[in-house]
Amino acid sequence: MFPGRLHDLTFQKIKELSLSESETLDYKEKVENSDRGRQDFACDVCAFANTDGGDLVIGVTERNLVPSAFPGIDSPAEEQTRLTDIIASRIEPRIHGIDYKILEIDEKGKGLLIVRIPKSYNGPHVDHEKRTFYRRHNEKNDRMSWKEISESFLSRKSVFDRIRDFLNGRIQGFFVPPTNGTTNYWYLGPPVALVQGITSILHLLPLQSFEKNESLNVQELRKRYGNVSPFPLLLTREGMSCDVFSRLNIDGILLYQAPGVNHSYTQMFRNGAIEAVRVYRKFEGKTPIFPILRFEDEVRRWVRISLEQFREIGIQPPFHLSVFIKDGVGSVIDTRRPGEDFPIFTSAYSPLDRNPLFLPEILIENVEDTEPQLMELFTALWNAYGLPRPNISPK
């Protein structure tokens, strides 16, 4: 696989690197439009997804595993459409997160087509017409043994077990305050002081971060983004404080509003996991109010920007998103957006009846369209307040 972002790759860089075929890189002069050609391509994609992902470069002649010529292919955009159809029609289960890059090589419209296949966590994948599982080994595709197929399923379970352990540890910390006002060194709660109120806690976790014991260089990453976290606070622009503070801590990079008491923070952990916390403080008389449409707008924006930032720093999908609401018992929802002043009819809504409230967890594989999955979260939250979610379009 070529280093860095696929978006930044150029034809000149490919020629200069002249990388050899490997477990994560393969060159093809073309993909034949025949049964054998479609089958070979589907097997290549499955093998990359079942191993560690990789780049498939089409339009390159190789000799002794390295590029020897770059004849390119005609109409690479049309070829991308054809290959996308092959992937969708032949491979089970579906592979999400496949990306493409077209590199023009002459004025006649010829170009290279790069297919970047991510390591998949919902495999193993198979070409359903051939019914054979493949994995990459060195520069070739090998059939997977029954043991390897079994281990692939177990590996997926292991990743989700590690995610569950991480979430349980973080969630527990929010409900175990220090004793007697003294420091409790086992306390794993918020890294900054928070105001009291209805607290939403989001975790956006790359599955690749929980497969291997890898650690990001958070010091260099923070410096790259001007000594702040690359990830935003869970606030709309209207709610953002004028100043944003950032510092390194034992967990990674912390972004927060102020040195004192905060309404929001974002913690980026060294393995790439993200925790975002937001406190809402609104009342109708003595009744706490949860601004549900503002919450939806803020979550949409935060998820969109965070997924863009993951792509920027080279962390690939899928991502596990979990949300829980703390200290919302007895609250009712405010269906107004910021700036609207319609009355709130609190008696029409059912107060929230549990603490904490855990919303359905979702797995984000298609980062280009997260709305259907986010809608699962939002609908469940409306239901928790005793209402169906109305047909309201995103702001």
DRENVODO-66759 format. One record per residue (C-alpha): x, y, z. Coordinates in steps of 0.02 Angstrom, whole numbers, padded with zeros to 5 digits, always signed. Example, Ala and Ser with C-alpha at 12.3 -4.5 7.8 and 13.67 -1.06 7.14 Angstrom:
<sites>
+00615-00225+00390/+00684-00053+00357/
</sites>
This chain:
<sites>
+00000+00000+00000/+00065+00172-00043/+00107+00279+00108/-00003+00425+00158/-00175+00475+00099/-00241+00410-00065/-00300+00588-00103/-00119+00650-00103/-00051+00515-00219/+00013+00572-00389/+00071+00484-00547/+00245+00556-00522/+00253+00489-00345/+00207+00314-00402/+00346+00317-00531/+00472+00384-00406/+00428+00258-00271/+00427+00110-00391/+00365-00001-00249/+00372-00188-00269/+00215-00294-00262/+00184-00352-00085/+00052-00411+00036/-00030-00239+00023/+00008-00190-00158/-00032-00267-00327/-00014-00206-00507/-00127-00253-00652/-00118-00200-00833/-00308-00216-00845/-00457-00312-00779/-00526-00419-00919/-00713-00403-00950/-00736-00592-00944/-00793-00717-00815/-00612-00757-00773/-00563-00573-00765/-00708-00528-00650/-00673-00679-00541/-00488-00638-00524/-00527-00457-00478/-00656-00510-00347/-00530-00631-00271/-00399-00493-00263/-00519-00378-00171/-00571-00515-00049/-00390-00563-00015/-00341-00384+00029/-00495-00360+00138/-00466-00526+00227/-00285-00482+00268/-00221-00305+00299/-00299-00207+00157/-00202-00141+00009/-00193-00045-00154/-00235-00123-00322/-00160-00017-00462/-00236-00043-00635/-00146+00017-00791/+00030-00039-00744/+00141-00170-00824/+00254-00255-00698/+00413-00356-00719/+00492-00450-00574/+00356-00375-00461/+00402-00192-00496/+00324-00071-00622/+00407-00079-00793/+00283+00026-00896/+00128+00132-00872/+00014+00103-01022/-00138+00158-00923/-00319+00113-00962/-00450+00199-01069/-00593+00289-00980/-00538+00256-00800/-00698+00335-00731/-00804+00209-00827/-00689+00070-00769/-00714+00126-00589/-00902+00108-00612/-00882-00066-00687/-00768-00126-00547/-00884-00054-00415/-01025-00157-00490/-00918-00314-00485/-00879-00287-00301/-01061-00255-00258/-01129-00404-00356/-01000-00538-00316/-00927-00512-00143/-01009-00565+00020/-01026-00491+00148/-01017-00315+00081/-00851-00223+00101/-00870-00042+00153/-00741+00095+00141/-00666+00051-00029/-00591+00207-00107/-00535+00251-00283/-00409+00371-00360/-00390+00412-00545/-00222+00476-00604/-00215+00547-00781/-00058+00502-00877/-00086+00584-01047/-00196+00704-01144/-00291+00562-01227/-00389+00520-01070/-00286+00370-01018/-00247+00350-00835/-00212+00237-00689/-00351+00179-00574/-00305+00142-00394/-00425+00039-00291/-00388+00053-00105/-00465-00090-00007/-00469-00072+00182/-00440-00212+00304/-00614-00273+00343/-00688-00314+00513/-00849-00394+00452/-00765-00534+00353/-00701-00651+00300/-00760-00606+00125/-00789-00722-00019/-00830-00714-00204/-01001-00795-00192/-00986-00868-00368/-00824-00960-00331/-00855-00993-00145/-00671-00989-00100/-00594-00882+00037/-00428-00797-00003/-00297-00700+00093/-00139-00608+00040/+00027-00691+00072/+00178-00595+00011/+00130-00541-00165/+00004-00679-00200/-00172-00733-00155/-00181-00896-00057/-00332-00999-00012/-00376-00983+00171/-00375-01142+00272/-00521-01186+00384/-00414-01135+00532/-00380-00964+00456/-00565-00939+00417/-00610-00984+00596/-00475-00868+00665/-00543-00727+00557/-00713-00742+00640/-00633-00753+00813/-00523-00602+00779/-00677-00497+00741/-00755-00551+00906/-00593-00509+00998/-00594-00331+00929/-00770-00301+00992/-00726-00377+01161/-00585-00250+01179/-00703-00110+01130/-00826-00169+01262/-00691-00171+01396/-00635+00005+01348/-00812+00074+01353/-00852-00011+01518/-00697+00068+01596/-00738+00242+01532/-00921+00234+01578/-00885+00168+01753/-00771+00316+01784/-00915+00438+01760/-01009+00357+01904/-00868+00331+02030/-00824+00502+02102/-00673+00529+02215/-00711+00488+02399/-00715+00616+02540/-00661+00754+02424/-00486+00683+02412/-00393+00622+02260/-00435+00445+02210/-00298+00380+02098/-00411+00246+02026/-00536+00376+01969/-00550+00372+01779/-00683+00505+01758/-00681+00668+01658/-00509+00746+01632/-00581+00920+01665/-00710+00990+01786/-00885+00990+01712/-01039+01091+01756/-01188+00992+01820/-01323+00953+01694/-01382+00827+01567/-01220+00751+01503/-01201+00666+01333/-01047+00556+01313/-00997+00498+01139/-00862+00374+01093/-00804+00359+00913/-00685+00211+00904/-00586+00151+00753/-00591-00039+00749/-00411-00042+00689/-00360+00041+00853/-00423-00110+00950/-00348-00244+00840/-00166-00208+00876/-00075-00125+01020/-00026+00026+00917/+00002+00201+00985/-00007+00365+00892/+00128+00495+00917/+00009+00619+00998/+00146+00746+01027/+00187+00757+00842/+00002+00749+00796/-00040+00896+00909/+00106+00996+00838/+00045+00958+00661/-00122+01041+00701/-00049+01196+00782/-00040+01127+00959/-00224+01083+00967/-00321+00922+00945/-00372+00879+00767/-00545+00835+00834/-00679+00965+00877/-00776+01000+01034/-00954+00934+01036/-01030+01107+01015/-01111+01204+00873/-01023+01360+00813/-01149+01464+00908/-01103+01374+01068/-00914+01377+01046/-00814+01476+01170/-00702+01610+01097/-00545+01521+01156/-00509+01335+01145/-00375+01256+01253/-00274+01101+01217/-00146+01002+01313/-00062+00833+01317/-00110+00713+01455/-00074+00533+01500/-00215+00474+01386/-00169+00577+01233/-00231+00750+01179/-00365+00847+01273/-00467+00988+01195/-00573+01092+01314/-00655+01262+01336/-00565+01341+01482/-00451+01301+01630/-00601+01309+01747/-00769+01223+01737/-00819+01163+01563/-00974+01123+01464/-00879+01015+01340/-00715+00925+01304/-00643+00805+01178/-00513+00676+01226/-00410+00590+01092/-00329+00432+01159/-00159+00369+01103/-00237+00224+01010/-00348+00342+00907/-00509+00322+01008/-00610+00482+01034/-00718+00530+01182/-00827+00687+01169/-00930+00754+01314/-01060+00892+01312/-01166+00958+01458/-01336+01039+01428/-01409+01159+01558/-01584+01221+01517/-01735+01230+01629/-01921+01266+01614/-01957+01317+01792/-01872+01179+01890/-01888+01050+01752/-01726+01012+01658/-01744+01027+01470/-01647+00926+01342/-01629+01020+01176/-01649+00869+01065/-01636+00955+00895/-01482+01051+00948/-01409+00886+01008/-01444+00807+00837/-01363+00953+00745/-01209+00950+00857/-01186+00762+00844/-01203+00766+00654/-01073+00903+00640/-00954+00822+00764/-00964+00651+00680/-00939+00726+00506/-00786+00827+00556/-00714+00684+00659/-00729+00562+00514/-00643+00689+00402/-00503+00705+00529/-00483+00516+00543/-00461+00511+00355/-00336+00655+00365/-00224+00562+00488/-00240+00396+00397/-00359+00299+00510/-00478+00195+00405/-00658+00140+00436/-00754+00056+00509/-00791+00155+00668/-00893+00105+00819/-01005+00245+00885/-01086+00237+01057/-01186+00370+01150/-01250+00374+01326/-01342+00509+01422/-01304+00540+01605/-01408+00636+01735/-01558+00658+01621/-01688+00578+01735/-01843+00687+01749/-01796+00796+01600/-01911+00829+01453/-01863+00875+01277/-01857+01045+01197/-01899+01028+01012/-01839+01203+00967/-01681+01241+00872/-01566+01381+00928/-01647+01550+00898/-01826+01484+00896/-01943+01539+01035/-02096+01428+01017/-02171+01376+01184/-02123+01211+01266/-02269+01102+01320/-02182+00997+01450/-02340+00903+01500/-02351+00829+01325/-02187+00735+01342/-02138+00590+01452/-01993+00631+01568/-01838+00525+01544/-01848+00379+01666/-01672+00308+01678/-01493+00351+01717/-01388+00317+01619/-01479+00304+01454/-01384+00197+01328/-01429+00227+01146/-01409+00090+01015/-01228+00068+00962/-01191+00081+00777/-01049+00031+00662/-01002+00164+00535/-00930+00082+00379/-00991+00201+00245/-00917+00367+00301/-00996+00458+00153/-01174+00432+00216/-01194+00417+00403/-01370+00490+00413/-01468+00324+00409/-01367+00256+00556/-01369+00418+00654/-01557+00419+00632/-01563+00256+00730/-01485+00347+00878/-01597+00499+00864/-01757+00398+00844/-01714+00295+00998/-01685+00455+01097/-01855+00527+01047/-01934+00361+01095/-01849+00369+01266/-01946+00532+01293/-02109+00446+01244/-02123+00514+01066/-02097+00452+00889/-01968+00555+00797/-02058+00677+00682/-02007+00694+00500/-01883+00834+00527/-01745+00862+00401/-01567+00893+00459/-01526+01076+00478/
</sites>
